[in-house]
Amino acid sequence: MNTDGVPRPPDWKELYQLAVIELDAAKLLQRISDARNAVLDRLQENLTNAHYTERQELIDALNGLRVLQREHVPLQVVGERRAFQRNVSAHERKVG
């Protein structure tokens, strides 16, 4: 909350941490998307006056989100494909 009692939206660091620690594959893509949007918004806000340290943190966060998506999302797709193949095979055994 802000000092005036109005809730503030989570900052990019909070959203990044939520994406990194998310264990539910169904929620992971949304967490990554939310964090990426917040990081890009922050980069745009401070395009000209951001300190080097914060700019580097933002770039590192984007790279981390890219790796997280590349490493975990294909695993989810592969798992869904395998489950689909098992269902098709089971159906074929029943029919055949």
Secondary structure, 3 states (H helix, E strand, C coil): CCCCCCCCCCCHHHHHHHHHHCCCHHHHHHHHHHHHHHHHHHHHHCCCCCCHHHHHHHHHHHHHHHHHHHHHHHHHHHHHHHHHHHHHHHHHHHHC
